[in-house]
Amino acid sequence: MDRSPFIRNLSLINCQGISKLHVFGLVHLKNLTVVLCKLDRVIVQAPNLQFFRYAEGPDHPCEIAILDGYNTLQTLKLIGGTITDQLIRDVSYKFPNISELNFTECHNLKNIEIQSEKLKKFTLSQRKNLEKVTIQAPKLLTYEFEGDKMPFSSTDPSSLERARLSFFLVQLF
């Protein structure tokens, strides 16, 4: 992807036949969206990246590495795939300017730990496996949750301006 260094927005949707994506050399890239591409690996080297969205089916394993954008990444949305607890911990530490996190149907998540001085919006939609969520974010303004149980162990709600909680009944067979 280094042939077009002035690209600011890049979206890859339903790309079949590609197993690895390595985005590099795009120094002006601010927004990257990868949806339904069935990738095994995504590596992003974009020093000005502000927004990254990855959406995949719930059972497709994908290794994601964001190697640049430490001071610029503000929004991270991960939907499906096999996102791990370790990836979430890495995001908390590597990207201090994250202001919005969204995790939807990431079924491998069990213990989410987030520490962020700048996180303002957190969205979590999870119906399986999640046991514990710990958020330390003194500027958190918006919190949205969908799931079958409240997995939160420690979250300080004193800064919240908006909270939306949706619970689903678990069907027993």
C-alpha positions in Angstrom: 0.0 0.0 0.0 3.0 2.3 -0.2 2.2 3.5 -3.8 -0.4 6.1 -2.7 1.1 7.9 0.3 -1.5 10.7 0.3 -4.5 8.4 1.1 -6.4 9.7 4.2 -9.3 7.3 4.3 -9.0 3.6 3.4 -11.9 1.1 3.6 -11.5 -2.6 2.6 -14.9 -4.4 2.5 -15.5 -8.1 1.7 -12.0 -8.7 0.3 -11.9 -12.3 -0.6 -8.6 -14.2 -1.4 -6.4 -12.0 0.9 -5.1 -13.5 4.1 -2.7 -10.8 5.3 -3.0 -7.1 5.2 0.1 -4.9 5.8 -0.7 -1.2 5.6 2.5 0.9 5.6 3.9 4.0 4.0 0.6 5.9 4.3 1.8 8.8 6.4 -1.4 10.8 5.9 -3.8 7.9 6.7 -6.3 8.9 9.4 -9.1 6.4 9.0 -8.8 2.7 8.3 -11.8 0.3 8.1 -11.5 -3.4 7.4 -14.9 -5.3 7.2 -15.6 -8.9 6.4 -12.3 -9.7 4.7 -11.5 -13.0 6.5 -7.9 -12.0 7.2 -5.4 -14.0 9.3 -3.3 -11.0 10.1 -3.5 -7.2 9.9 -0.4 -5.0 10.5 -0.9 -1.3 10.5 2.0 1.2 10.3 0.4 4.6 9.9 1.8 7.4 12.1 -1.3 9.6 11.9 -4.0 7.0 12.3 -6.9 8.3 14.3 -9.7 5.8 13.6 -9.4 2.0 13.2 -12.4 -0.3 12.7 -12.1 -4.0 12.2 -15.2 -6.1 11.7 -15.2 -9.9 11.1 -17.4 -12.9 11.8 -17.3 -14.2 15.4 -15.1 -17.2 14.7 -12.5 -16.0 12.4 -9.1 -15.7 14.1 -7.1 -12.6 13.1 -3.9 -11.2 14.6 -4.0 -7.4 14.7 -1.0 -5.3 15.3 -1.1 -1.5 15.2 2.6 -0.5 15.1 2.2 3.3 14.8 -0.3 5.9 15.8 0.6 5.8 19.4 -0.2 9.4 20.0 -2.8 9.8 17.3 -5.2 6.9 17.6 -8.5 8.1 19.1 -11.2 5.6 18.1 -10.9 1.8 18.0 -13.9 -0.4 17.1 -13.4 -4.1 17.1 -16.4 -6.3 16.0 -16.3 -10.1 16.0 -13.1 -12.0 15.3 -10.9 -13.4 18.0 -9.9 -10.3 19.8 -8.0 -11.2 23.0 -7.8 -9.7 26.5 -4.1 -9.1 25.8 -4.8 -7.0 22.7 -7.2 -4.9 24.8 -4.6 -4.4 27.6 -2.0 -3.5 24.9 -4.4 -0.9 23.5 -4.8 0.7 26.9 -1.1 1.1 27.4 0.1 1.8 23.8 -2.5 4.3 22.8 -2.8 7.0 25.5 -5.1 9.3 23.4 -7.9 6.8 22.9 -11.1 8.6 23.5 -13.6 5.9 22.1 -13.5 2.1 22.4 -16.1 -0.2 21.0 -16.1 -4.0 21.4 -18.9 -5.9 19.8 -19.3 -9.7 19.9 -15.6 -10.4 20.6 -16.3 -13.8 22.2 -12.7 -14.5 23.3 -12.8 -11.6 25.8 -13.0 -12.8 29.4 -11.3 -10.2 31.5 -11.1 -6.7 30.1 -8.8 -4.2 31.8 -8.8 -0.6 30.6 -6.8 2.3 32.1 -7.1 5.5 30.2 -6.9 9.2 31.1 -8.6 10.2 27.9 -11.3 7.6 27.3 -14.7 9.3 26.9 -16.9 6.7 25.4 -16.9 2.9 26.0 -19.3 0.5 24.2 -19.4 -3.2 25.0 -21.8 -5.7 23.4 -21.1 -9.2 24.6 -23.3 -12.2 25.2 -20.7 -14.9 25.9 -17.7 -15.7 28.1 -17.2 -12.3 29.6 -16.4 -12.6 33.3 -14.9 -9.3 34.5 -14.5 -5.7 33.2 -12.3 -3.2 35.0 -12.3 0.4 33.7 -10.2 3.2 35.2 -11.1 6.2 33.1 -11.7 9.4 35.0 -13.1 11.3 31.9 -15.6 8.6 30.8 -18.7 10.4 29.7 -20.7 7.7 27.8 -21.0 4.0 28.7 -23.1 1.6 26.6 -23.5 -2.1 27.5 -25.5 -5.0 25.9 -25.3 -8.5 27.4 -26.8 -11.1 29.6 -25.0 -10.1 32.8 -23.2 -7.2 34.3 -19.5 -8.2 34.4 -18.2 -5.0 35.9 -16.0 -5.2 39.0 -14.8 -1.7 39.3 -15.8 1.4 37.4 -16.1 4.9 38.8 -19.4 6.3 37.4 -18.8 9.8 38.8 -18.0 11.4 35.4 -20.8 9.7 33.4 -23.3 11.9 31.5 -24.9 9.0 29.6 -25.3 5.3 30.3 -27.3 2.8 28.3 -27.6 -0.8 29.7 -29.5 -3.5 27.8 -29.8 -7.0 29.2 -30.8 -10.1 27.3 -32.5 -13.1 28.8 -30.4 -16.3 28.7 -32.4 -19.2 27.2 -31.9 -22.5 29.0 -32.6 -25.6 27.0 
